Amino acid sequence: MTENVSDKPENSNVVWHPTAVSPAERRAMHGHNPCVIWYTGLSGSGKSSIANAVDRLLFDRGCHTYLLDGDNVRHGLNRDLGFDDAARVENIRRISEVSKLMQNAGLIVGTAFISPFIADRALARELIGGHFIEVFIDTPLAECEKRDPKGLYQKARAGEIKHFTGISSPYETPISPEVHIRTTQLSIADAAAQVLSYLEQRQIIASLDLD
Amino acid sequence: MTENVSDKPENSNVVWHPTAVSPAERRAMHGHNPCVIWYTGLSGSGKSSIANAVDRLLFDRGCHTYLLDGDNVRHGLNRDLGFDDAARVENIRRISEVSKLMQNAGLIVGTAFISPFIADRALARELIGGHFIEVFIDTPLAECEKRDPKGLYQKARAGEIKHFTGISSPYETPISPEVHIRTTQLSIADAAAQVLSYLEQRQIIASLDLD
């Protein structure tokens, strides 16, 4: 029998569900709530290391996660953007929109970008909605500059990089982040545990059974 | 004891994994391969209905999926884009990059956009890599125009919408799509089953046990 495309169940020979998969159904399948964990801090503060450690701990608990960072965003989706003010805002806007889509897909999304300006982080919070968790990776500038894992501070001091956060461009400290990690008192593993503890408190993930 | 952030295991009091979660690990957790199912066809051809039906069938089999379409992309990530040639290419580029990220997160991603030009779909295929599955929703223009679910063809004929695919702008038919769905011979459910059958053949998802 020749049929036109139709959503009438009688035209179907398989079980037919007319509705799209809902966020509630994805949540039930995953066994955890989706959220966006927005890491912010200076270059070299440990954002990426801590975000990866959190991602690993969550994955090992069976959570569905993804981490957006400079490596997978700046060279892909945002490769057309420079570093002036307009590009900076557009960079954060797109990362926010992608995070929102991934949250909608049921994932626990991490974003590890310096995101130095309060207004930009407020925009991210507003655009994303849902569970938005700002995690301030609080490492003193002197310590970041001492580490300088990519040699960027040295180049910034030499004037080879302009508008470098902490040197020639401000870092606006978060006023009331959901999680405040003072890295001088913590290992990466302890820092990651602090984030997981917050996710448990907020019942985004289940608490581990201590038995 | 006060410690600086470090990735040395001896600084940690929890089990420590230094590496990021890999695509292979996500695949093992999900029990299927990730891929991007790129639906293309005229406005009103049934792309969105069929894509949603596939998404539902996959979800009900325990697959991890997400569907990108005009509703969640044009009003969010791509809200700054118009409809001229440059914007059209940028629209496809961003959808491709987001699909790539989601594929990297282990998801079976569907994209339901007219995407009328061969060059744009070739760009998507190239950017995304991995398993790229072009699904041509082949519904004759006369049929699409007869349905006209959003009244767009009527507006296009009246000259109220310019560059409307099929009326005042070409639709370039896919030359060798992975899946070719002739909707005049199929119900939505049958069309969705055809896509699932292809995913099974390619071993992206497991075949259903017939017992």
Boltz contact constraints between the chains, C-beta under 6 A:
constraints:
  - contact:
      token1: [A, 2]
      token2: [B, 185]
      max_distance: 6.0
  - contact:
      token1: [A, 3]
      token2: [B, 187]
      max_distance: 6.0
  - contact:
      token1: [A, 5]
      token2: [B, 46]
      max_distance: 6.0
  - contact:
      token1: [A, 5]
      token2: [B, 183]
      max_distance: 6.0
  - contact:
      token1: [A, 5]
      token2: [B, 188]
      max_distance: 6.0
  - contact:
      token1: [A, 7]
      token2: [B, 188]
      max_distance: 6.0
  - contact:
      token1: [A, 11]
      token2: [B, 187]
      max_distance: 6.0
  - contact:
      token1: [A, 12]
      token2: [B, 187]
      max_distance: 6.0
  - contact:
      token1: [A, 12]
      token2: [B, 189]
      max_distance: 6.0
  - contact:
      token1: [A, 14]
      token2: [B, 189]
      max_distance: 6.0
  - contact:
      token1: [A, 14]
      token2: [B, 193]
      max_distance: 6.0
  - contact:
      token1: [A, 16]
      token2: [B, 189]
      max_distance: 6.0
  - contact:
      token1: [A, 17]
      token2: [B, 56]
      max_distance: 6.0
  - contact:
      token1: [A, 20]
      token2: [B, 52]
      max_distance: 6.0
  - contact:
      token1: [A, 21]
      token2: [B, 55]
      max_distance: 6.0
  - contact:
      token1: [A, 21]
      token2: [B, 56]
      max_distance: 6.0
  - contact:
      token1: [A, 21]
      token2: [B, 59]
      max_distance: 6.0
  - contact:
      token1: [A, 46]
      token2: [B, 5]
      max_distance: 6.0
  - contact:
      token1: [A, 52]
      token2: [B, 20]
      max_distance: 6.0
  - contact:
      token1: [A, 55]
      token2: [B, 21]
      max_distance: 6.0
  - contact:
      token1: [A, 56]
      token2: [B, 17]
      max_distance: 6.0
  - contact:
      token1: [A, 56]
      token2: [B, 21]
      max_distance: 6.0
  - contact:
      token1: [A, 59]
      token2: [B, 21]
      max_distance: 6.0
  - contact:
      token1: [A, 66]
      token2: [B, 105]
      max_distance: 6.0
  - contact:
      token1: [A, 76]
      token2: [B, 97]
      max_distance: 6.0
  - contact:
      token1: [A, 77]
      token2: [B, 97]
      max_distance: 6.0
  - contact:
      token1: [A, 97]
      token2: [B, 76]
      max_distance: 6.0
  - contact:
      token1: [A, 97]
      token2: [B, 77]
      max_distance: 6.0
  - contact:
      token1: [A, 98]
      token2: [B, 98]
      max_distance: 6.0
  - contact:
      token1: [A, 105]
      token2: [B, 66]
      max_distance: 6.0
  - contact:
      token1: [A, 183]
      token2: [B, 5]
      max_distance: 6.0
  - contact:
      token1: [A, 185]
      token2: [B, 2]
      max_distance: 6.0
  - contact:
      token1: [A, 187]
      token2: [B, 3]
      max_distance: 6.0
  - contact:
      token1: [A, 187]
      token2: [B, 11]
      max_distance: 6.0
  - contact:
      token1: [A, 187]
      token2: [B, 12]
      max_distance: 6.0
  - contact:
      token1: [A, 188]
      token2: [B, 5]
      max_distance: 6.0
  - contact:
      token1: [A, 188]
      token2: [B, 7]
      max_distance: 6.0
  - contact:
      token1: [A, 189]
      token2: [B, 12]
      max_distance: 6.0
  - contact:
      token1: [A, 189]
      token2: [B, 14]
      max_distance: 6.0
  - contact:
      token1: [A, 189]
      token2: [B, 16]
      max_distance: 6.0
  - contact:
      token1: [A, 193]
      token2: [B, 14]
      max_distance: 6.0
